[in-house]
């Protein structure tokens, strides 16, 4: 039987931090021990929220994770709740210090790990075996869903045990944009990412027919080919050319039924862990994710990298304000500068619309 782990009422993450994180609701005036010091909350403090451990004068920095997370907008006393009412975000000088804190590469383990996945034969390795229905325009999204739902509701897939499913890839774009313009090409790039994904064994494209985001533009712009062992162009269905939604659904079902036997031939094989590419994304960004999911995922990434694998974070704007911490860990000045340049681009881009990417928490981030 596993022993119960006693969790302290508040966690002091780093010695230099002047706040602690409540692991439960802290009641007013009830003294608690935080790293050997007694602190009594001056008001009720909720789970995941911050409590001051020492005096923080107006204008001084609030430190959490050993880093500046904001500036006191009023004097803060020990035991005070530190939140949006007394902390604000300000610009401050950032020292990029490229490569100054380059961490050592995780030690290579004595035993290399493996997983059972799909070897696509072209350098891609998947963990699933799907057929995708990719909509080129929002107008074809419902039609794409109708086709995938027909397979989900039928018993046909039971005849193909190696096929994990038929999925619809839909979106709200594809028209009312400049032909071959930035938005059009970005959409092509995004849809091609789904078409070429290692978890997709085959796919079809579905459009309305009159949209800006023409399937032929997508195919030629991104050099798309069918993935089920052929070099043929992918099948394209146009709702207008098929004669309406019902006929397009019927044609899509027929096309996918013809793909199923070849997709079913893909079987799981033993693949070394160095072929894994882990894509990470911003989570809830609440008071708990920074001390739970984020470090856990960081450790998992270290373990994967030690095996020779890859871990990626794709949301550049989500690290805004902390980019100087990452440039210190960059493998080279050139890599660090690429991140800085991308941040500067985002500042320019959002500025066009009179917006900013700094200090935009959602209610869920704050609550």
C-alpha positions as CSV (number, residue, x, y, z in Angstrom):
1,X,0.0,0.0,0.0
2,X,1.4,3.4,-1.0
3,X,2.2,5.7,1.8
4,X,0.4,9.1,1.9
5,X,2.5,12.0,0.9
6,X,2.1,15.0,3.2
7,X,1.8,18.2,1.1
8,X,2.6,21.5,2.9
9,X,-0.1,24.2,2.9
10,X,2.2,26.4,0.8
11,X,5.2,25.8,-1.4
12,X,8.3,28.0,-1.5
13,X,9.7,27.2,-5.0
14,X,13.0,28.9,-4.9
15,X,15.1,30.4,-2.0
16,X,15.1,33.8,-3.8
17,X,11.3,33.9,-4.2
18,X,9.4,36.4,-2.1
19,X,6.1,34.6,-2.6
20,X,4.8,31.1,-1.9
21,X,2.1,29.1,-3.6
22,X,-0.9,27.9,-1.7
23,X,-1.6,24.2,-2.1
24,X,-5.0,24.5,-0.5
25,X,-7.2,27.3,0.7
26,X,-5.3,29.3,3.4
27,X,-7.6,30.8,6.1
28,X,-7.1,34.3,7.5
29,X,-4.8,34.5,10.5
30,X,-3.9,30.8,10.6
31,X,-0.1,30.7,10.9
32,X,1.6,28.2,8.6
33,X,5.2,27.1,8.3
34,X,6.9,28.0,5.0
35,X,10.5,26.9,4.8
36,X,11.0,27.2,8.5
37,X,9.3,30.7,8.8
38,X,5.9,31.3,10.2
39,X,3.5,33.3,8.1
40,X,-0.1,34.1,8.7
41,X,-2.3,35.0,5.7
42,X,-3.9,38.4,6.1
43,X,-6.9,37.3,4.2
44,X,-8.3,34.0,2.7
45,X,-6.0,32.8,-0.1
46,X,-7.2,30.3,-2.7
47,X,-5.5,27.2,-4.0
48,X,-2.8,28.0,-6.5
49,X,-2.6,31.7,-5.5
50,X,0.4,33.6,-4.2
51,X,1.1,34.7,-0.6
52,X,3.8,37.2,0.2
53,X,6.6,36.0,2.5
54,X,8.3,39.3,3.1
55,X,7.8,43.0,2.7
56,X,7.7,44.1,-0.9
57,X,7.7,47.8,-1.4
58,X,5.7,49.5,-4.2
59,X,7.7,49.3,-7.4
60,X,9.8,46.3,-6.2
61,X,9.9,43.1,-8.1
62,X,7.8,40.1,-7.2
63,X,9.9,36.9,-7.6
64,X,8.5,33.5,-8.4
65,X,10.3,30.5,-9.9
66,X,13.4,32.6,-9.2
67,X,12.3,35.1,-11.9
68,X,10.6,38.4,-12.0
69,X,6.9,37.9,-12.7
70,X,5.8,41.5,-12.0
71,X,6.1,44.6,-9.9
72,X,4.3,45.6,-6.7
73,X,1.8,48.4,-7.4
74,X,1.4,49.1,-3.7
75,X,3.3,48.1,-0.5
76,X,2.8,44.4,0.2
77,X,3.2,42.9,3.7
78,X,4.0,39.3,4.7
79,X,0.9,37.1,4.5
80,X,-0.8,39.3,1.9
81,X,-2.5,37.8,-1.1
82,X,-0.4,38.7,-4.2
83,X,-2.6,39.0,-7.2
84,X,-3.9,41.4,-9.9
85,X,-4.9,44.0,-7.2
86,X,-1.3,44.6,-6.1
87,X,1.0,43.4,-8.9
88,X,1.4,44.7,-12.4
89,X,3.5,44.0,-15.5
90,X,6.1,46.5,-16.7
91,X,8.8,46.5,-19.2
92,X,12.3,46.0,-17.8
93,X,15.7,45.6,-19.3
94,X,16.3,42.0,-20.4
95,X,19.8,40.6,-20.8
96,X,19.6,38.0,-23.5
97,X,23.1,36.6,-22.5
98,X,23.1,34.1,-25.4
99,X,24.3,30.6,-24.3
100,X,25.3,31.8,-20.8
101,X,23.3,29.0,-19.1
102,X,23.5,26.3,-21.7
103,X,22.4,23.2,-19.9
104,X,24.3,20.0,-20.4
105,X,22.7,17.5,-22.8
106,X,20.9,14.8,-20.9
107,X,23.1,11.8,-20.4
108,X,22.5,9.0,-22.9
109,X,20.9,6.1,-21.1
110,X,22.4,2.7,-21.0
111,X,19.2,1.2,-22.4
112,X,17.5,2.7,-25.5
113,X,13.8,2.7,-25.5
114,X,11.3,1.8,-28.2
115,X,7.6,2.1,-29.1
116,X,5.2,0.3,-31.3
117,X,4.4,2.7,-34.1
118,X,4.0,3.1,-37.9
119,X,7.0,3.4,-40.1
120,X,5.9,5.4,-43.1
121,X,9.0,4.6,-45.0
122,X,10.0,8.2,-45.8
123,X,11.4,9.3,-42.5
124,X,8.1,9.8,-40.7
125,X,7.0,7.7,-37.8
126,X,3.5,7.8,-36.4
127,X,1.6,6.6,-33.3
128,X,-1.8,6.3,-35.1
129,X,-3.1,5.2,-38.5
130,X,-5.8,7.5,-39.7
131,X,-7.5,8.4,-42.9
132,X,-8.1,12.2,-43.0
133,X,-10.8,14.2,-44.8
134,X,-9.3,17.6,-45.2
135,X,-11.6,20.5,-46.0
136,X,-10.1,23.3,-48.1
137,X,-12.7,25.8,-47.0
138,X,-15.1,26.4,-44.2
139,X,-18.0,25.8,-46.7
140,X,-17.0,22.1,-46.9
141,X,-16.5,21.5,-43.2
142,X,-19.9,20.1,-42.5
143,X,-19.7,17.8,-45.5
144,X,-16.3,16.5,-44.3
145,X,-17.8,15.8,-40.9
146,X,-20.8,14.0,-42.4
147,X,-18.4,11.6,-44.1
148,X,-16.4,10.9,-41.0
149,X,-19.5,10.4,-38.9
150,X,-20.8,7.8,-41.3
151,X,-17.7,5.7,-40.7
152,X,-17.9,6.3,-37.0
153,X,-21.6,5.1,-36.9
154,X,-21.0,2.0,-39.1
155,X,-19.3,-1.3,-38.5
156,X,-17.1,-1.0,-41.6
157,X,-14.0,-0.1,-39.7
158,X,-14.2,-3.3,-37.7
159,X,-13.1,-5.1,-40.8
160,X,-9.8,-3.1,-40.8
161,X,-8.3,-3.5,-37.3
162,X,-5.1,-1.6,-38.2
163,X,-7.1,1.6,-39.1
164,X,-7.6,3.9,-36.1
165,X,-10.3,6.0,-37.6
166,X,-11.5,8.4,-40.3
167,X,-11.1,12.0,-39.1
168,X,-12.4,15.3,-40.5
169,X,-10.0,18.2,-40.5
170,X,-12.0,21.4,-40.6
171,X,-11.5,25.1,-40.1
172,X,-13.2,28.5,-40.6
173,X,-11.1,29.9,-43.4
174,X,-10.5,29.3,-47.1
175,X,-12.3,32.2,-48.7
176,X,-12.6,36.0,-48.7
177,X,-8.8,36.3,-48.7
178,X,-6.2,37.4,-51.1
179,X,-5.4,34.7,-53.6
180,X,-1.8,33.5,-53.1
181,X,-1.5,36.1,-50.3
182,X,-0.1,35.6,-46.8
183,X,-3.3,34.2,-45.3
184,X,-3.8,31.9,-48.3
185,X,-0.3,30.5,-48.1
186,X,-0.5,30.2,-44.3
187,X,-3.6,28.1,-44.7
188,X,-2.0,25.9,-47.3
189,X,1.0,25.3,-45.0
190,X,-1.3,24.4,-42.1
191,X,-3.5,22.0,-44.1
192,X,-0.4,20.4,-45.6
193,X,0.9,19.8,-42.1
194,X,-2.2,17.6,-41.5
195,X,-1.9,15.9,-44.9
196,X,1.8,15.1,-44.3
197,X,1.4,14.2,-40.6
198,X,2.9,10.9,-39.6
199,X,-0.4,9.7,-38.1
200,X,-2.2,10.1,-41.4
201,X,-1.8,7.2,-43.8
202,X,-4.0,8.6,-46.5
203,X,-6.4,11.5,-47.1
204,X,-8.8,13.2,-49.5
205,X,-9.5,16.9,-50.0
206,X,-13.0,18.4,-50.1
207,X,-13.9,21.9,-51.3
208,X,-16.9,23.8,-52.3
209,X,-15.6,24.7,-55.7
210,X,-15.7,28.5,-55.9
211,X,-13.5,29.3,-52.9
212,X,-10.2,31.2,-52.9
213,X,-8.4,28.3,-51.2
214,X,-8.5,26.0,-54.3
215,X,-7.3,22.4,-53.8
216,X,-5.1,22.6,-56.8
217,X,-3.3,25.6,-55.3
218,X,-2.8,23.6,-52.1
219,X,-1.5,20.6,-53.9
220,X,0.9,22.5,-56.1
221,X,2.0,25.0,-53.4
222,X,2.8,22.2,-50.9
223,X,3.8,19.4,-53.3
224,X,1.1,17.1,-51.9
225,X,0.9,13.5,-52.9
226,X,-1.2,10.6,-51.7
227,X,0.5,8.9,-48.8
228,X,-0.7,5.3,-49.0
229,X,2.3,4.0,-50.8
230,X,1.8,5.9,-54.0
231,X,3.1,9.1,-55.6
232,X,-0.3,10.0,-57.1
233,X,-2.0,13.4,-56.4
234,X,-4.6,13.2,-53.7
235,X,-8.2,12.8,-54.6
236,X,-10.2,16.1,-54.7
237,X,-14.0,16.3,-54.3
238,X,-15.8,19.5,-55.2
239,X,-19.3,19.8,-53.8
240,X,-20.4,21.9,-56.8
241,X,-18.9,19.5,-59.3
242,X,-20.4,16.4,-57.5
243,X,-23.8,18.0,-57.6
244,X,-24.4,18.9,-53.9
245,X,-23.6,17.8,-50.4
246,X,-25.4,14.4,-50.5
247,X,-23.6,13.3,-53.7
248,X,-20.3,14.5,-52.3
249,X,-20.8,12.5,-49.1
250,X,-21.6,9.4,-51.1
251,X,-18.5,10.0,-53.2
252,X,-16.3,10.6,-50.2
253,X,-17.5,7.4,-48.5
254,X,-16.8,5.4,-51.7
255,X,-13.3,6.9,-52.0
256,X,-12.4,6.2,-48.4
257,X,-13.7,2.6,-48.6
258,X,-11.3,2.1,-51.5
259,X,-8.4,3.4,-49.4
260,X,-9.2,1.3,-46.4
261,X,-7.5,-2.0,-47.6
262,X,-4.2,-0.3,-48.3
263,X,-4.2,1.7,-45.1
264,X,-5.0,-1.4,-43.2
265,X,-1.8,-3.0,-44.5
266,X,0.2,-0.6,-42.3
267,X,1.1,-2.4,-39.1
268,X,2.7,-1.4,-35.9
269,X,6.4,-2.2,-35.7
270,X,9.2,-1.7,-33.1
271,X,10.6,1.8,-33.6
272,X,13.4,3.5,-31.5
273,X,12.4,6.4,-29.3
274,X,14.8,8.7,-31.1
275,X,12.2,8.9,-33.9
276,X,9.6,10.6,-31.6
277,X,8.8,14.2,-32.1
278,X,6.8,15.6,-29.2
279,X,4.8,18.7,-29.9
280,X,3.9,20.7,-26.8
281,X,1.3,23.4,-26.4
282,X,0.3,26.0,-23.8
283,X,-2.0,24.6,-21.2
284,X,-4.3,26.2,-18.7
285,X,-1.6,28.7,-17.5
286,X,-3.3,28.8,-14.1
287,X,-1.5,28.9,-10.7
288,X,-1.0,25.1,-10.7
289,X,0.4,24.3,-14.2
290,X,3.7,26.0,-13.5
291,X,4.4,23.6,-10.6
292,X,2.7,20.5,-11.9
293,X,2.3,19.9,-15.7
294,X,5.0,22.2,-16.9
295,X,7.9,20.7,-14.9
296,X,6.6,17.2,-15.5
297,X,6.5,17.8,-19.2
298,X,10.0,19.3,-19.0
299,X,11.4,16.2,-17.3
300,X,9.6,14.0,-19.9
301,X,11.2,16.1,-22.6
302,X,14.7,15.6,-21.1
303,X,14.1,11.9,-21.0
304,X,13.0,11.9,-24.6
305,X,16.0,14.1,-25.7
306,X,18.3,11.7,-23.9
307,X,17.0,9.0,-26.1
308,X,17.7,11.1,-29.2
309,X,14.2,12.3,-29.7
310,X,12.8,15.8,-30.2
311,X,10.5,18.1,-28.1
312,X,9.0,21.3,-29.6
313,X,7.0,24.2,-28.3
314,X,5.2,26.0,-31.2
315,X,3.5,28.9,-29.5
316,X,6.2,31.7,-29.7
317,X,3.9,34.3,-28.2
318,X,3.3,32.1,-25.1
319,X,6.9,32.7,-24.0
320,X,6.7,36.4,-24.4
321,X,8.4,38.2,-21.5
322,X,10.5,35.2,-20.7
323,X,12.4,35.0,-24.0
324,X,15.6,36.2,-22.3
325,X,15.5,33.1,-20.1
326,X,15.5,30.9,-23.2
327,X,18.2,32.8,-25.1
328,X,20.5,32.1,-22.1
329,X,19.9,28.4,-22.8
330,X,20.2,28.6,-26.6
331,X,22.7,26.2,-28.2
332,X,24.2,29.1,-30.2
333,X,23.9,32.8,-30.5
334,X,22.4,32.3,-33.9
335,X,19.6,30.2,-32.5
336,X,19.0,32.6,-29.7
337,X,18.8,35.5,-32.1
338,X,16.2,33.7,-34.2
339,X,14.0,33.7,-31.2
340,X,14.5,37.3,-30.5
341,X,13.8,38.2,-34.1
342,X,10.6,36.2,-34.0
343,X,9.5,38.0,-30.8
344,X,10.2,41.4,-32.5
345,X,8.2,40.3,-35.5
346,X,5.2,39.5,-33.3
347,X,5.5,42.9,-31.6
348,X,5.4,44.5,-35.0
349,X,2.6,42.3,-36.3
350,X,0.3,42.9,-33.3
351,X,1.1,46.6,-33.3
352,X,-0.4,46.9,-36.8
353,X,-3.8,46.1,-35.2
354,X,-3.3,48.3,-32.2
355,X,-2.9,45.3,-29.9
356,X,-0.1,43.9,-27.8
357,X,1.0,40.4,-26.7
358,X,2.1,41.5,-23.3
359,X,0.0,41.1,-20.2
360,X,-3.1,39.5,-21.7
361,X,-4.3,37.0,-19.1
362,X,-7.6,35.4,-19.5
363,X,-10.1,35.0,-16.6
364,X,-9.0,31.4,-16.3
365,X,-5.3,32.4,-16.0
366,X,-6.1,34.7,-13.1
367,X,-8.8,32.7,-11.2
